[in-house]
Amino acid sequence: MDTKKKIEELAKNIIEQLVQQQNPSMTVPIRSLSNVYFDKKSQTLQIHENASTRSFYNVNHVRKFVQTLAVAAGSKKLVERDITVSIRDLYYNIKRTLPNTKIDLLDSQTESDKAIEDLEAITGLPRERLGLIADASGTVSGKVVIEDSGDTIDWSKLGSGGWAIPSDVENITFKSVKAKYVIYMEKQAVWHRLHQDRYWDKHNCIIMASKGQAPRGVRRLLIRLSEEFKLPIYVLTDFDPWGFYIYSVLKYGSINLATQSDTLAVTGAQFLGITADDIEHYGLKKHFIKFKDVDMQRIGQLENYDWFKASKAWQRQFKLMRSYKAKAEIQSLSNRDIQFITNTYLPEKIKKQQFVE
């Protein structure tokens, strides 16, 4: 069933309930840790069938109910016009005060973003199919040539800025890919160091980055490179609970998007970031950043995730980090030399296959 028909099906169901003088309602899959499980076969987070019923005549439900329908109506218009807009544009497009009231449909974009996630879960469609995209927030370079919207783009010839990865990469055609592996890093500053040192050229690889958690366009691009060209994906993050969590979401999927793990989880990813072993080997303790309470809490959460529980290697990392009560950034390697990460650290770790899985 296409996007328009799925949205119309939701609307028709609501109308039929009204005609039958029933309380209009919709069923929304519950997106929380309690309704998510780790599927060992696929090595991804999956969602159980538990769902909540959201009804119009329930004072606690009506606001979210109407917001979801407003997003659905806005999405239908976009699909009919065959255009895409940012999630910010949609927020402003549907933001209004309800007729004859002083009630605003939306108080902030956070509410419309959640309504978009609800619509994704209800229809089983990613937001890109609903005509919605997020701002581009990823960068890539390497010996790759693509065709995007009729334009031929060479990732190796885009100056100091690299290619800005769009939210939707499904229609990109790869014309040429010359690489042995891909390194994804959580920090744009680290990508800049590698790019300026032309690491991708010297080591025949692709380097990719975003700011913090990998957005969907980045994840889909990593998956395409992994599946279509059999390229290993290495994840470079800080030695801290949040860096480990970035790796977790990239590899296994996220709780909020467990309904889409099959298309968003980079299951072949391997952790290449700073480890407790690196802390000792490279003498990084002097660059430690002391833990805050929230860091310790996050470590506790990671330790108890099903997908980490069975891993002795990861439990060891958590245990050592907990004993340090501190974290360390990738950039602490610059204390040895500004180009230490490109000239020594990464080449040695990759050559010795020093990954954590």
JOTAGI-V298180 format. One record per backbone hydrogen bond with DSSP energy under -0.5 kcal/mol. CO is the residue of the C=O (numbers start at 0). NH is the residue of the N-H. E is the energy in kcal/mol with one decimal. If there is no record, write none. Layout:
# JOTAGI-V298180
co: (CO,CO)
nh: (NH,NH)
e: (E,E)
This chain:
# JOTAGI-V298180
co: (1,2,3,4,5,6,7,8,9,10,11,12,13,14,15,16,17,21,23,25,25,27,28,29,31,32,34,36,36,37,38,38,43,45,49,51,51,52,53,54,56,57,57,60,61,62,63,64,65,66,67,68,69,70,71,72,73,74,75,76,77,77,78,84,85,86,87,88,89,90,95,97,101,102,107,107,108,109,110,111,112,113,114,115,116,117,118,119,119,125,125,126,126,127,130,132,136,137,138,139,140,141,142,143,144,144,145,146,147,150,150,152,152,153,157,157,162,162,164,164,166,168,171,172,172,175,176,177,179,180,181,181,182,183,184,185,186,187,188,189,190,191,192,193,194,197,197,198,199,203,205,206,207,208,209,214,215,216,217,218,219,220,221,222,223,224,224,225,231,231,232,233,233,234,234,234,235,236,237,238,239,240,241,242,243,244,245,246,247,247,248,249,251,254,256,257,259,259,260,264,265,269,269,270,274,275,276,277,278,278,279,283,284,287,288,291,291,292,293,294,295,296,297,298,299,300,301,304,304,305,307,309,310,311,312,313,314,315,316,317,318,319,320,320,324,326,327,328,329,330,331,332,332,336,338,339,339,340,343,344,345,346,347,348,349,352,355)
nh: (5,6,7,8,9,10,11,12,13,14,15,16,17,18,19,21,20,23,55,27,53,51,30,31,34,35,47,38,45,39,42,43,38,36,29,27,53,54,25,57,58,60,61,64,65,66,67,68,69,70,71,72,73,74,75,76,77,78,79,80,81,82,81,132,89,90,91,92,93,94,104,100,103,97,110,111,112,113,114,115,116,117,118,119,120,121,122,123,124,128,129,129,131,130,84,86,210,164,208,162,206,143,177,154,174,175,152,172,150,147,152,145,154,156,160,161,139,164,136,137,168,171,173,146,174,144,178,142,231,205,183,233,207,235,209,211,190,191,192,193,194,195,196,198,197,200,201,202,204,179,182,140,184,138,211,218,219,220,221,222,223,224,225,226,227,228,230,229,181,233,269,183,235,236,271,272,185,273,239,327,243,244,245,246,247,248,249,250,251,252,252,265,44,257,259,260,262,263,264,266,268,234,271,355,278,279,280,281,283,284,282,286,287,289,326,294,295,296,297,298,299,300,301,302,303,304,304,307,308,309,310,311,314,315,316,317,318,319,320,321,322,323,324,325,290,288,238,331,332,333,334,335,336,339,342,343,344,345,347,348,349,350,351,353,352,354,270)
e: (-1.9,-2.1,-2.4,-2.3,-1.6,-2.0,-3.0,-2.0,-1.6,-2.5,-2.7,-1.6,-1.8,-2.7,-1.8,-3.3,-1.8,-0.8,-3.0,-0.5,-3.0,-2.8,-0.5,-0.9,-1.8,-1.4,-3.0,-0.7,-3.2,-0.8,-2.0,-1.1,-2.7,-2.8,-1.9,-2.9,-0.6,-0.6,-2.3,-0.9,-0.6,-1.8,-2.5,-2.5,-2.5,-2.2,-2.4,-1.8,-2.3,-2.2,-2.2,-2.5,-2.3,-2.6,-2.3,-1.7,-1.6,-2.6,-2.3,-1.7,-0.7,-2.0,-0.7,-2.2,-2.0,-1.7,-1.8,-2.2,-2.3,-1.2,-3.1,-1.6,-0.5,-2.9,-0.9,-0.9,-2.9,-2.0,-1.9,-2.1,-2.0,-2.2,-2.3,-2.4,-2.3,-2.6,-2.5,-2.3,-0.6,-1.2,-0.8,-0.5,-2.6,-1.1,-2.4,-1.8,-0.7,-2.4,-2.4,-2.6,-2.3,-1.9,-2.3,-2.8,-2.7,-1.9,-2.9,-2.4,-2.0,-2.9,-0.5,-2.8,-0.7,-1.9,-0.9,-0.8,-1.6,-0.6,-0.5,-0.6,-0.6,-1.0,-0.5,-2.5,-0.6,-2.8,-0.6,-0.5,-0.7,-2.0,-0.6,-3.1,-2.8,-3.2,-1.2,-2.5,-1.8,-2.4,-1.6,-2.2,-3.0,-2.8,-1.8,-2.9,-1.5,-0.6,-2.4,-2.4,-1.9,-2.9,-2.8,-2.0,-2.5,-2.6,-0.9,-2.1,-2.9,-2.0,-2.5,-2.4,-2.4,-2.2,-2.2,-3.2,-2.7,-1.0,-1.4,-0.8,-2.5,-0.5,-2.6,-3.3,-0.6,-0.6,-3.2,-1.1,-1.6,-2.0,-1.4,-1.9,-2.2,-1.8,-1.9,-1.8,-2.2,-2.6,-2.1,-2.5,-2.9,-0.6,-1.4,-3.5,-2.8,-1.3,-2.2,-1.1,-1.6,-1.2,-2.2,-1.4,-2.2,-2.9,-0.5,-1.6,-1.8,-1.7,-2.9,-2.8,-2.2,-0.6,-0.6,-2.0,-1.8,-0.5,-2.2,-0.8,-1.6,-2.1,-1.9,-2.0,-1.9,-1.7,-2.5,-2.6,-1.0,-0.5,-1.3,-1.7,-2.0,-0.8,-1.4,-0.8,-2.4,-2.0,-1.5,-2.4,-2.4,-2.4,-2.4,-2.6,-2.0,-2.0,-1.8,-0.9,-2.7,-2.7,-2.8,-1.5,-2.0,-1.8,-1.5,-1.6,-0.9,-2.0,-2.9,-2.3,-2.3,-2.2,-2.3,-2.3,-2.5,-2.1,-2.3,-2.5,-0.7,-1.8,-1.6)
